[in-house]
Amino acid sequence: MNQNIFNSFPVLETSNLILRKIEPKDAKDLFSFLTDPAVSQYMTNAPYENIVQVQRSINGMQQFFESKQKIRWGIAKKADDKIIGHCGYFSFDEINLIGEINYCLSRENWGQGIMTEAIMEIVRFGFEKINLNRVEAKTIPENIASLQVLEKAGFRQEGLLREGLLKNGIFHNLYIYSILKKDI
Ligand SMILES: CC(C)(COP(=O)(O)OP(=O)(O)OC[C@H]1O[C@@H](n2cnc3c(N)ncnc32)[C@H](O)[C@@H]1OP(=O)(O)O)[C@@H](O)C(=O)NCCC(=O)NCCS
């Protein structure tokens, strides 16, 4: 795994999007969609209750980046640079060159292909720059939009992790998806 990517935050660009570092000034924009129950219902972390928690999370992600453990990009349209979602690698298996992604997008931006575009770019970055061999994603079977995004981005469903997630006191099954360097 190429640790050099953590030397300075890698800004990525697609046809329509900028994937950039999330700054403290973005807290209000993040708060507006992270507290939307439609967005948080399938996310594994507990929903945010106030803006201070979001600010802490931004600082926490900065520390994870500096300690070379995780990377999260803020997603903005090129037109206005406002953060409308995020995506990134929240864990790495350095021995086996595997990264696991997660992602979310504000509701008013759903269904325009934005997350497919963002995920394809971070997967490309994962293979070409981080030197990963495999990128994984896990998702609750009921989260149809997430399954669709992964399939459109070229991931393959590998199986069901039975009761792989405990959320709000309830166990949920998870589908596991992957894409390999040789797949693209
Ligand atoms: C999952 C999510 C990121 C998708 O983002 P998006 O930018 O809307 O995704 P895209 O537009 O690239 O693709 C979504 C696809 O799912 C389809 N879709 C969306 N909701 C659907 C539904 N309820 N049933 C069937 N298809 C659905 C869309 O039609 C689209 O497919 P198409 O391009 O073939 O029409 C977004 O819905 C989200 O943030 N959800 C909440 C957070 C979350 O669940 N994150 C993932 C946790 S693992």
The ligand as a Tripos MOL2 file, in Angstrom:
@<TRIPOS>MOLECULE
LIG
   48    50     1     0     0
SMALL
NO_CHARGES

@<TRIPOS>ATOM
      1 C1        -26.9530    5.2410   -1.9330 C.3       1 LIG1
      2 C2        -26.7740    6.6590   -2.4560 C.3       1 LIG1
      3 C3        -25.3910    7.1270   -2.1120 C.3       1 LIG1
      4 C4        -26.9560    6.6780   -3.9840 C.3       1 LIG1
      5 O1        -26.5240    7.9310   -4.5140 O.3       1 LIG1
      6 P1        -27.0490    8.4640   -5.9420 P.3       1 LIG1
      7 O2        -26.1300    9.5370   -6.4000 O.co2     1 LIG1
      8 O3        -28.4810    8.7630   -5.8480 O.co2     1 LIG1
      9 O4        -26.8140    7.1940   -6.8320 O.3       1 LIG1
     10 P2        -26.8640    7.1370   -8.4260 P.3       1 LIG1
     11 O5        -27.7700    8.2100   -8.9560 O.co2     1 LIG1
     12 O6        -25.4450    7.1370   -8.9200 O.co2     1 LIG1
     13 O7        -27.4930    5.7100   -8.6740 O.3       1 LIG1
     14 C5        -28.6010    5.2890   -7.9310 C.3       1 LIG1
     15 C6        -29.3020    4.2000   -8.6930 C.3       1 LIG1
     16 O8        -30.1990    3.5500   -7.8360 O.3       1 LIG1
     17 C7        -31.4930    3.6400   -8.3670 C.3       1 LIG1
     18 N1        -32.4020    3.7150   -7.2410 N.ar      1 LIG1
     19 C8        -32.4430    4.6500   -6.2960 C.ar      1 LIG1
     20 N2        -33.4010    4.3460   -5.3950 N.ar      1 LIG1
     21 C9        -33.9630    3.1930   -5.8170 C.ar      1 LIG1
     22 C10       -35.0170    2.3840   -5.3410 C.ar      1 LIG1
     23 N3        -35.6550    2.6830   -4.2070 N.pl3     1 LIG1
     24 N4        -35.3450    1.2830   -6.0290 N.ar      1 LIG1
     25 C11       -34.6840    0.9580   -7.1690 C.ar      1 LIG1
     26 N5        -33.6870    1.6920   -7.6760 N.ar      1 LIG1
     27 C12       -33.3300    2.7970   -6.9990 C.ar      1 LIG1
     28 C13       -31.4840    4.8740   -9.2300 C.3       1 LIG1
     29 O9        -32.5080    4.8630  -10.1690 O.3       1 LIG1
     30 C14       -30.1010    4.7650   -9.8440 C.3       1 LIG1
     31 O10       -30.0440    3.8080  -10.8720 O.3       1 LIG1
     32 P3        -30.1320    4.2520  -12.4340 P.3       1 LIG1
     33 O11       -29.0130    5.1910  -12.7020 O.co2     1 LIG1
     34 O12       -29.9910    2.9500  -13.1540 O.co2     1 LIG1
     35 O13       -31.4420    4.9060  -12.5880 O.co2     1 LIG1
     36 C15       -27.8030    7.6320   -1.8450 C.3       1 LIG1
     37 O14       -29.0800    7.1100   -2.0930 O.3       1 LIG1
     38 C16       -27.6060    7.8280   -0.3530 C.2       1 LIG1
     39 O15       -26.8250    8.6740    0.0810 O.2       1 LIG1
     40 N6        -28.3440    7.0540    0.4770 N.am      1 LIG1
     41 C17       -28.2310    7.1980    1.9360 C.3       1 LIG1
     42 C18       -26.8680    6.8060    2.4930 C.3       1 LIG1
     43 C19       -26.5200    5.3760    2.1820 C.2       1 LIG1
     44 O16       -27.3980    4.5370    2.1100 O.2       1 LIG1
     45 N7        -25.2300    5.1140    1.9730 N.am      1 LIG1
     46 C20       -24.7360    3.7870    1.7040 C.3       1 LIG1
     47 C21       -24.4870    3.0270    2.9630 C.3       1 LIG1
     48 S1        -23.7250    1.4970    2.5310 S.3       1 LIG1
@<TRIPOS>BOND
     1     1     2 1
     2     2     3 1
     3     2     4 1
     4     2    36 1
     5     4     5 1
     6     5     6 1
     7     6     7 2
     8     6     8 1
     9     6     9 1
    10     9    10 1
    11    10    11 2
    12    10    12 1
    13    10    13 1
    14    13    14 1
    15    14    15 1
    16    15    16 1
    17    15    30 1
    18    16    17 1
    19    17    18 1
    20    17    28 1
    21    18    19 ar
    22    18    27 ar
    23    19    20 ar
    24    20    21 ar
    25    21    22 ar
    26    21    27 ar
    27    22    23 1
    28    22    24 ar
    29    24    25 ar
    30    25    26 ar
    31    26    27 ar
    32    28    29 1
    33    28    30 1
    34    30    31 1
    35    31    32 1
    36    32    33 2
    37    32    34 1
    38    32    35 1
    39    36    37 1
    40    36    38 1
    41    38    39 2
    42    38    40 1
    43    40    41 1
    44    41    42 1
    45    42    43 1
    46    43    44 2
    47    43    45 1
    48    45    46 1
    49    46    47 1
    50    47    48 1
@<TRIPOS>SUBSTRUCTURE
     1 LIG1         1 GROUP 0 **** ****
